Every structure is written in structure tokens, then in C-alpha cells.
């Protein structure tokens, strides 16, 4: 029987594009289970990105003196010491050799292609962001599965001049907040659960990935009155979404990443769509995301019904990791 691969051998194989599906799953499990290994893995990638940047920018490389090389080499040796005896992979040894002046530009070919430009693509996991499906109320409560909208009282309508397509979402009535069950309901929120497992390993190994959630909001009140706040928010979680469906929003502190944008309106511009966008770095531990859009009324006596959302989209933006400095 073959001995199981050391974790850092798995990292090396993944960087070279040689990891099998089983090896990739094992590395993913270790990253979720071991926060120390996860932190060192991220540190390793940052150091590696710094070296790649030196290769791709000869002018900058000429300014790096022997002292800087020794400092970078000391940083990588420190990583080895914190791994409690784990073996540095062939790839890491090659990186150290480069710092010592013993390796050439073949390192780029050995570790795979570079991605010098930022790239953005829509994620198919978000379903119905244009609200062009059948008109009528959406399901109530936090989503019990993936690929559909549900939440507080809202409906898909076709009579409010959508940005594009045939429909948009209308916020109707706020729901009670479970964190304050006796308190007033002030925000009408709608959610969708997005699976992130299928996209994680499609990200170039030397890139930083950012989730971008965008939406358009509209307040059709013809005269100015109370202040409405629209919400565009995304959360990342490591556990199974089925485990949080019954306890939302009490488990928000368990999120491994989040971002939010607020857009305010006092009415008076009924034809204007207000853009909102929230961005957050994709966490290595994230297995799924929760997308949230909403409208918050200024007081419990204020009635919603003139507030809309449309063109909700989730995209993944990847760009080369920037060189980073590690402070002692």
C-alpha cells in the first residue's frame, strides 16, 4: 500500500495541476479542519506570489539585493518550523532555490501558467436574479435549499418597468427578526443560498478571488418622505446550509466572510434605479454563500410596497495575487 501523501506534497501537486480529485478533496478537508494549516497555506501562497511577481517583473527584480533574498528565505524557513516537522515539497524547495539564485525562469513553467490580467465571470449558482419567472409571491422564510429566492413577504411583478426582462421584485412587508422576536419588524429581506464548492478549484492557484454581488433598487414614491435603506449583502459559510436554515440570523457570527452595501432613498425620483455592489474576498474555508437583498423602513408605522429590486447578479473576479510583506 502506498503511503499517504504529505499535505505539502498535495499543495505542490495542486499547484502543478497534477492533483487527483481525491487528493483535492483531502486537501479541502484539511483546510477546513485545521486553522493552523489553513493560515500557513495562505502564507505560503502569498510568499509564492511574491516570488512570481519578481519573475514577471525583471526590472523590479534587479532592485532586490542579497539582504532581501535572505529575509525572504528566512520567512520561508519560519514557515517550515511552524509546521512541526512537515516536509516542504519539491515546489517549495524550488522556490527557495530561486531566492538563492539557483533557479531560472523555468520556475514559471514548472508551476503552471500565469494570469496577468483580472478576469470576471458570472456565477450560474445565483438563479432568477432578473426576476423574470412567473409573477406572484415568493416562498416565505429562509431558503431550505439552493437555487431559489425566499424570505419576507415579497412578490415578483411585471408592472413596475423592470430594468430588463419582464419582471422585478417588489418588497411588501418586513418580517420579524429572530434575534428580537418581541421587537418591531422593520426590514423586508429576501435570500438565496449559493453553492461555492464547484468554483473553488477552478480559480487559478496564483490568483486572489473576490465575490461581487450587485443589485439595482428603485423607490417609486413620487414625493419625498421617510428614508428607506436598501441592503445588498453576501455571507460566506463553511458548514452545510441545512444547518443554518432553522436558526437564521442567529448564526451570522459564524460567517467566514461577508460584505454589505447600503443605499438610501427618500423618494421623489420614481423612475431612478439605484445601483449597489458588495465585494468580499473568497475565503478558502467557504462552502456556500448567502445572498441577501432587502428594504428597511424608517419606522414600524411606515408601509412598504413602492420599493423594488432587479438585476441581482453574483460574479467571481480573479486577479493575480499582489506581493505581500510579512512583519516579524
C-alpha positions in Angstrom: 0.0 0.0 0.0 1.3 3.5 -0.9 2.0 5.9 2.0 -0.5 8.8 2.0 1.0 12.0 0.6 2.2 14.7 2.9 -0.1 17.7 2.9 2.5 20.0 1.4 3.1 17.4 -1.4 -0.6 17.8 -2.1 -0.2 21.6 -2.3 2.7 21.1 -4.7 0.6 18.7 -6.9 -2.3 21.1 -6.9 -0.1 24.0 -7.9 1.3 21.9 -10.8 -2.2 20.8 -11.9 -1.4 17.1 -11.1 -3.7 16.5 -8.1 -6.4 13.9 -8.5 -10.0 14.6 -7.4 -9.5 12.5 -4.3 -6.3 14.4 -3.4 -8.1 17.7 -4.0 -10.9 16.7 -1.7 -8.4 15.6 1.0 -6.7 19.0 0.9 -10.0 20.8 1.0 -11.0 18.8 4.1 -7.7 19.5 5.8 -8.0 23.3 5.1 -11.5 23.3 6.7 -10.5 21.2 9.7 -7.1 22.7 10.6 -7.0 26.5 11.0 -3.2 26.5 11.6 -2.6 24.6 8.3 -5.1 27.0 6.6 -3.2 30.0 7.8 0.2 28.6 6.7 -1.2 27.6 3.4 -2.4 31.2 2.7 1.0 32.5 3.9 2.7 30.0 1.6 0.7 31.3 -1.4 1.5 34.9 -0.6 5.2 34.2 -0.4 5.0 32.3 -3.7 3.1 35.1 -5.3 5.9 37.5 -4.2 8.4 35.3 -6.0 6.2 35.0 -9.1 5.9 38.8 -9.2 9.7 39.0 -9.1 10.0 36.7 -12.1 7.4 38.5 -14.1 9.0 41.9 -13.4 12.7 41.8 -14.2 13.1 45.5 -13.5 11.8 45.1 -10.0 13.9 42.0 -9.5 17.1 43.9 -10.3 16.4 46.1 -7.3 16.2 43.2 -4.9 19.5 42.9 -3.1 21.0 39.9 -1.3 19.7 41.1 2.1 16.1 41.0 0.8 16.7 37.5 -0.6 18.0 36.3 2.8 14.9 37.9 4.5 12.5 36.1 2.2 14.4 32.9 2.7 14.2 33.3 6.5 10.5 33.8 6.2 10.0 30.6 4.3 12.2 28.7 6.8 10.0 30.1 9.5 7.0 28.6 7.8 8.7 25.2 7.9 9.4 25.5 11.6 5.7 26.2 12.4 4.6 23.1 10.5 6.0 20.9 13.3 8.2 18.7 11.1 6.1 18.6 8.0 8.1 18.1 4.8 8.5 21.1 2.4 7.5 20.0 -1.1 9.6 20.0 -4.2 7.9 23.1 -5.3 8.8 24.9 -2.1 12.5 23.8 -2.4 12.5 25.2 -6.0 11.2 28.5 -4.6 14.0 28.6 -2.0 16.5 27.8 -4.7 15.3 30.7 -6.7 15.8 33.0 -3.8 19.4 31.7 -3.5 19.9 32.4 -7.2 20.0 28.7 -8.2 16.8 28.5 -10.3 15.8 30.3 -13.5 12.7 31.3 -15.3 11.8 27.7 -15.8 10.0 28.0 -12.4 7.1 29.8 -14.1 6.7 26.8 -16.5 7.0 24.3 -13.7 4.3 25.9 -11.6 1.9 26.5 -14.4 0.6 29.4 -16.4 0.4 32.9 -15.1 -2.7 35.1 -15.2 -1.5 38.7 -15.7 -5.0 40.2 -16.1 -8.0 40.4 -13.9 -11.0 38.3 -15.1 -14.6 38.4 -14.1 -17.4 35.9 -14.8 -21.0 35.5 -13.7 -21.7 32.6 -11.3 -24.5 30.4 -12.5 -25.3 29.4 -8.9 -27.5 32.5 -8.5 -30.8 31.7 -10.1 -33.5 34.2 -11.2 -31.6 37.4 -10.5 -33.7 39.2 -13.1 -37.0 38.1 -11.6 -38.4 37.1 -15.0 -40.1 34.0 -13.7 -43.8 33.6 -13.1 -45.3 36.6 -11.3 -46.6 36.1 -7.7 -45.4 35.8 -4.2 -42.0 34.2 -3.4 -41.7 31.5 -0.7 -41.7 32.7 2.9 -38.9 32.1 5.4 -35.2 31.4 5.0 -34.4 29.2 2.0 -34.5 25.4 2.7 -32.4 24.7 -0.3 -30.4 26.3 -3.1 -31.3 28.0 -6.4 -34.4 30.0 -5.4 -35.4 33.2 -3.6 -37.4 33.2 -0.3 -37.7 35.4 2.7 -40.1 38.1 4.0 -43.3 39.0 2.2 -42.3 39.9 -1.4 -43.5 39.2 -4.9 -42.4 39.1 -8.5 -44.3 41.7 -10.6 -44.3 42.8 -14.2 -45.9 46.2 -13.8 -43.0 48.3 -12.5 -40.9 48.9 -15.5 -38.0 46.4 -14.8 -34.5 47.3 -15.9 -34.6 44.5 -18.4 -36.6 41.4 -19.0 -40.2 41.0 -17.9 -40.3 41.3 -14.1 -38.7 42.7 -10.9 -39.1 42.0 -7.2 -41.4 44.1 -5.0 -40.8 44.4 -1.2 -44.1 44.3 0.6 -43.9 43.6 4.4 -41.0 43.3 6.8 -40.6 40.0 8.8 -39.9 39.6 12.5 -36.2 39.4 13.4 -35.5 36.2 15.3 -32.8 38.0 17.3 -35.5 40.3 18.6 -38.7 38.3 18.4 -40.6 40.8 20.5 -39.3 43.8 18.6 -40.8 45.6 15.7 -40.3 44.3 12.2 -38.5 46.9 10.1 -36.7 45.2 7.3 -38.1 43.1 4.4 -35.3 40.7 3.4 -35.0 38.1 0.6 -32.4 35.4 0.4 -30.8 32.9 -1.8 -28.2 30.2 -1.0 -25.3 29.7 -3.4 -23.1 26.6 -3.7 -19.4 27.6 -3.9 -17.8 24.1 -4.0 -17.8 23.9 -7.8 -15.9 27.1 -8.3 -13.2 26.9 -5.7 -10.8 24.7 -7.6 -11.4 26.5 -10.9 -9.6 29.6 -9.6 -6.0 30.0 -10.8 -3.7 28.9 -8.0 -1.7 32.2 -8.1 -4.8 34.4 -8.0 -6.9 36.2 -5.5 -10.6 35.6 -5.9 -13.3 38.2 -5.0 -17.1 37.6 -4.9 -19.0 40.6 -6.2 -22.8 40.9 -5.5 -24.6 43.6 -7.4 -28.3 44.8 -7.5 -30.4 47.6 -8.6 -33.1 49.2 -6.4 -36.0 51.5 -7.1 -38.2 53.6 -4.9 -41.3 54.7 -6.8 -42.7 57.2 -4.3 -43.4 60.4 -6.2 -42.9 62.7 -3.2 -40.1 62.8 -0.6 -40.9 61.3 2.8 -39.3 58.8 5.1 -35.9 57.4 4.5 -35.8 53.8 3.0 -32.5 51.9 3.2 -31.8 49.2 0.6 -29.4 46.4 1.5 -27.1 44.3 -0.7 -25.2 41.8 1.4 -23.3 38.5 1.0 -22.2 36.0 3.7 -19.8 33.0 3.3 -20.2 29.9 5.5 -18.1 26.8 6.0 -20.9 24.5 7.3 -23.8 22.9 5.4 -26.6 25.4 4.7 -29.1 23.0 6.0 -27.6 23.5 9.5 -28.4 27.3 9.5 -31.8 27.4 7.8 -33.7 26.9 11.0 -31.7 29.4 13.1 -31.0 32.3 10.8 -29.9 35.0 11.6 -28.5 33.8 14.9 -25.6 32.1 13.1 -24.4 35.2 11.3 -21.3 35.4 13.6 -20.2 32.0 12.2 -19.7 33.5 8.7 -16.1 33.2 7.4 -16.5 36.3 5.2 -19.1 38.9 4.5 -19.7 42.3 2.8 -22.6 44.7 2.6 -23.6 47.9 0.8 -26.4 50.2 1.9 -28.3 52.6 -0.5 -30.7 55.2 0.9 -33.7 56.8 -0.7 -36.3 59.4 0.4 -38.4 59.1 -2.7 -39.2 61.8 -5.2 -37.4 60.1 -8.1 -39.8 57.3 -9.1 -38.0 56.3 -12.3 -34.5 56.1 -10.9 -32.7 52.7 -10.3 -30.1 52.9 -7.6 -27.0 50.6 -8.0 -25.4 48.7 -5.1 -22.5 46.4 -5.1 -20.8 44.4 -2.3 -17.4 42.7 -2.6 -15.6 40.3 -0.4 -12.5 38.0 -0.8 -13.5 34.4 -1.3 -12.5 32.5 1.9 -10.6 29.2 1.4 -13.0 27.7 4.0 -16.2 28.8 2.3 -18.6 26.1 1.1 -21.6 28.2 0.3 -22.8 31.8 0.3 -26.0 33.5 1.4 -27.1 36.4 -0.8 -29.4 38.9 0.9 -31.3 41.9 -0.5 -33.7 44.0 1.4 -35.6 47.2 2.1 -35.6 48.7 5.6 -38.4 51.1 6.5 -37.8 54.2 8.8 -40.4 53.2 11.4 -42.8 50.4 12.2 -45.7 52.7 11.1 -44.3 53.2 7.6 -45.7 50.9 4.9 -43.5 49.4 2.1 -44.9 48.4 -1.3 -43.3 51.1 -3.5 -39.8 49.6 -3.3 -38.3 47.2 -5.9 -35.2 45.2 -6.8 -33.9 43.9 -10.1 -30.8 42.6 -11.9 -29.3 40.9 -8.9 -26.0 39.2 -10.1 -23.2 37.3 -8.4 -19.8 37.2 -10.1 -16.3 35.9 -9.4 -13.4 38.2 -10.1 -9.9 36.8 -10.1 -6.7 38.7 -10.4 -3.0 37.9 -9.8 -2.1 37.9 -6.1 -0.2 41.0 -5.1 3.2 40.7 -3.4 2.9 40.9 0.4 5.3 41.6 3.2 5.3 39.6 6.4 6.2 41.5 9.5 8.2 39.8 12.2 
